[in-house]
Amino acid sequence: MDAVLDPASSSLSRSKLLPPQPSASLPRPHLQALLGAPSARLVLFRAPAGFGKTTALAELAASRSAEGYASAWYSLGEGDDDPLHFLTQLIAALRSAFPGIGADALSYLRNTMQVPVAAVVESLLADLSEQRQPLLLVIDDVHLIQDPDLLAALNRMVLLGPPGFVLALGSRSLPALRLASLRAKGLLLEIGSDELRLSLEETGEYLRSAGLCVDTATVAALHAQTEGWLAGVHLASLWLHNRSDDAPMPRNVSELAVGDYLLSTVFEQLPEPLQEQLLALAVANQLSGELAGALTGCDDGQALLEELEQRQLFLEPLDRARHWYRFHHLFADFLRARLRQRDPERLKHLHFNASLWFTNHHMQNLAIEHACLAEDPEMLAALVDGCGLELINRGQLSQIYRWRQQIPDAIAERYPVLVLASVWEKAAGQSLPEAKRLLDELLQRWDAGEGEPLQQGYLAAMAVKALIALQKDELALCVELAGKVEAQLGQHAAFLEVALLVVGALAQVMLARPEAARHLLALAQQRNHFLEGRYLAMQLSNVEVLLALEQGCTRQAQLLSERLRGRLMPWFGDRSRALALPAITESLIAYQQARYDGLEERLGRALRQVDVINPIDLYAQGLLFLSRLQRARNQTCEALESLVLLQGLAVRNQSWRFQAQAVADEIALILQQPAADRIRRAEQRLKSLDWERHAAHYAAQPFNPVRWSLGVSRVRLQQARGQYSEALHEIAQLRELLQPGWHGVQRLRLEILAALSHQRLGYQERALSTLVQCLIDAEREGLRSLFIEEGEAIRQMLQQLEVTERQPALQGFIRGLLTVWPGSPARETVESPGDDLTDREMEVIRLAATGMSNEEIGIRLALALGTVKWHLHNIYDKLKVRNRTHAIRRARELELLDA
């Protein structure tokens, strides 16, 4: 997140993306021979500090560049275990090899609620596959990476990288990658301590290159003691330069890995002022001349660094211009340990000075890191608060919360951004009342007054409040907050504005206000053009799907959902929580159309992914439809368990419309059971809920969902008692609740129930004509589950109608409906493979059959490459084949290519 507002910041970022510039290079022919393995896709240098891993990686990069490889380098630092920072730097490294690569991945990272590591890597792999030049990607110090998503990303790059892609890693420990699998496939080349050790000849050559005239016996003794450990040989050379004539030869130099004899000896041989300067410089992982001056107090920090480099005191330049340096980890660890032991207060003071310097040069991450090490919570709080809104705008509240945990509550409560992070964490933990209280305090503190422009902090707090309100089913509050941002649209961060508008639009959908929802969606679409990311674009599109679904336009919802899946969802990893809402929406559509295969598993998986940023309404609908699917399959216990979960959710959030829906479905479940006391039990369940009290919460809304659930339950009970005239009267009253142009599915349900009442009253012709009209309306939208939900009585009417119906289309729909009816023998009759291919999928398979490549198909149909691949994946799935060749052959067999 470091803002490039200062040349020092830009220079430091570039230094991490360049291989180090060693003072001298030692020829290692045996190592070069090992590195010539042509089949290795992963080259792993693993050894403790001081074995020359970085130098070997730099030499590998140089040799591969000479062979025609493009080369990208990324040296990891302490803060690079954060997915956002790692991926941003990785894209920058790849761009040094292929300018402009990763534009889509980078644009997505600029605004997202959670960093989609898998999706970014997929995008990068797609971009790399389009490059003709082979690539060597070097990542040094990979032992600093512990994040499981980042480790999985490295695995994926090795396994799925394009031909010619090689990943080279330097690490002190064994990284948690799938090394056994890669080793078995011959894709892994491991270079360890034994391969990196200097031979006897190389030890002598190293000492001679350091300007030492040593005899063969001395070289042999040093090689035996160091065992070829490069850092030990280097320290021994420094010791030999400065030793007195009577100084004894050190024993067992290999123990220097823990800062033993020679480190102490070499350090103590230096002039005392230089010792003090080294101790001061060691607190920083990266050093520039100006920073060195600030830490040591000397007038010319650049000259000091150059002197240390000339003395070969383990100071390594990080860029060719020698603006930035770092100490070798071994020496830096020794110096910090010495300073911590000698003067811990001075260590904290130096970290404080480093934090100030990085703050003044707009490198906030490093400033915060040193503030943590300085153990100065006040400074840490001020720094995090200062950069917090930028992080919030990019959806990184969790990063702020990690820093927040190091700050005492008494200090944190004075900084609004830190309070906002606490609010988010409480909300994520479902401590919603406490989160709301903290939010209200923040909003009052940040309120600029009536008519004044909203501050960024105020807007960020509003966005979090709107998400919590959506979770609590406080739809009116969501609309109110969206109205505030609408009044000042275009004056704030586009990400926050779009987020609030999308939340408001979703609330309007649930309030059955389609025109108001479309208005907010249009505004959100306008502002979303200023964003390059896809997270909000996906959620915006998902609200459009829900709008069509709630309106009863299931076919339109399906088309919009397919467009969403093809255009946006491929950018997210399969396990991304961001996909929870679209996955639930897709499941709702599939349920309505009785596409049951695999639906229970998909819907259950999506429901497990829902968290605080997802609306309770969609979660509740998912649970409701899951219970109906289980009921249709006679899984009574599972259906009741889902309804109990739904009621618990409703009570916790005081969302009484969901409790009413759950009780209504429980009554329907009881009435469809063959038990003799089913009517009595259903009546008792109906009386157990205070319907009037719950309905009062929705009195101001155009549609009262509690009264609707109560009315449908009464109709089913009256039909169970044989009171069909009373049921028709109740149905007439329920029709008055429904809005014109809305509630299409609810209206259809009433007509199905009315057809059943007419049939039981003996009005056979009227019953069948009503049912036929229901079927015509349902066929237009592909709706089937509404009929299945009403049970065996409707099934018998459909079987009767199938015999007499003469319209081929309607008769086919009835047969299809009876075919998918759970438990029906007709279910054995399956549709021909390919019948459910969409028009677009038909176009894709026909063009593929002509020999067109994916790229050519994309150009012909004006589709992105990823969308073409997505359509082909769906085609393989539907035709039950594994690849393009089999799909084309199967399409010919089914005569799908004739048109």
C-alpha angles and dihedrals in degrees: 000000000000107000111226097228097127131050090234091060094050092045093052092049090052092048091063089056097054128077113248120266106233118205091230136005124223115209110240106184095170090053092048089053091054092049093056093082103133099199099052114113093175122045111189122193106193122175140117121274117297101031095111100253094147092048090050091050090051090051090049090052091049094049094047091048088055088054092056100266123141109233131212124183131196123177110197123224134194094275097048096091087085109100095221094051094042095050093045091052092043091055090048089052092050090049090059086064099034112022114222096016118140097029093141094045093047094048090053093051090058092074126018137121093228127016107254098213096174093049093049091050091049089053092049092049090051090052092046091051088063093057117095097199118082115245136216112199113193121196114181128199092019090164085083090070114091101148106116093215092055092048089050088050092055089050090051093049091053095046099040103029116125122261110289094029115132126179117203118192133189116202141160091213137031107279118227094251130130091267097151092057093046091046091052091051093049092243097117128081113188122199112187140171094288093055093045096050116108116248121230091262092047090050090055092046091050092052092048091049087054089060097257124139103209130165125237093258092055092049091049092048093049092046091051092049097044094037087218094302103160097212090048092051090049093049090047089054090053090048091050091050093055107028123116118240094255096047111121122238108261119247127227096004090180089081088072088093086089095045097268133154106332097041090055093042095049092046094048092049090063122092111272095242089054090049090055091049091051091051090052094047094049094073091075123071090206126033134197126182092256093048090047089055091049092051099043101030092232120142097232112037093170091058090049092054092048090051091052090049091051090050087054091232094160093274110143125194113233098200138030093248089055093230093133131040139173135196118243108265091244095055093039091054090050093050094048092048090050092049093045090052095044103040118359092176091056089051090057092045091052091050088051090053091047090051091052092050094050090046092054090049094050097247097132099170092057091042090054092046092055092043088057091050091046087058089226106142094180093057091042091052092049093049095048091046091051096055097029099098091056089054092046091051087057094046096251102131089131090063090055090050092056089058091041090064090067093057123081116243092241090062099035094056089066092060115070097204090056090050088051090054089052089050092053093048092050091048091049087052089051093248087135101156092054090044091052092050092052091046093053090052090051094048091050091050094048098039108124094196137256114325094004120123114267114255118234091245091051090050092049090051090048090053092053090045091052092052091050090047089053089051090051092047090242092148097165090057091051090054091048093052092047088052091057093056092042089059091058100030116166096023097094143044107309092221094060093042093051091046092054093045092050091050090049092049092051090050090052090052090054090047089056093244103133098170093051089048092051090049093055091044091054091051091047090050091053093051092042089066086073091059124078097195127093106215096086091036089058094048090047091053090047091057088053088054091050091048091057091043095051090047089057095249095129096162091053090047089052092051092048090048092051090049090050092050093049098042107036115006095069087068091068129071117253091249096044114133087217088074094059096093098046089044091054091046091051089050092052090054092046091050093050089052092045094241090151103161109117090348098121091054094046094047093046091051092050092049090054090058097057117113139161096301091061124083119252090223094067093042090052093048089050091054091045094052091044090057091048091052090050090047091052089053092050091248091142099166093048091047091052091048091054091049091050089053090050092051091048090052091049095050093046091054096033088237097152097178089067092049089051091050091049093050091047091053091045089055090050089050092051093048093053092056118097094231116129094228095049095115093050092049092047091051091050091051091049091053093047093076127071095228096174094053092049093045090054089069089065100039093114094052122095090235122038107209094189093056089048093054091046092050094050090048090052091051092052092047092049091051090049089053091048093249095136097155090053088048091054090050090051090048091054090053092048091054088064090061093059122090124230112257091014138073093043094159093047091050090051091050091056092051092051089052090046091052089053092051092049091050093051091048089056097254091130098164093048091046093053094044090051091048091048091054089049090052092049091052092043094048090054090059098030092243115164110144093072089069094043092052092062091061138212098344093062091043090057091050090051092050089051091048093048090064095051102034114107102181105100095211093049093043090051090051091051091050091048090050092051089046094059094040105122112251094014119135086219087068087082088071105086131191117255113267108261096033090108097048109125121234090255091051089051089054092049096050092046092052091045089054089058089061098258118153121234090258092052091048089051091052093047094049097033091241131142116251091246090054092052090051090049092053091049090050090053091047092053089049095050096043091045094235134126107221147016096268093053091044093055091046091049092047089054091050090053091046091238093138097058097088 
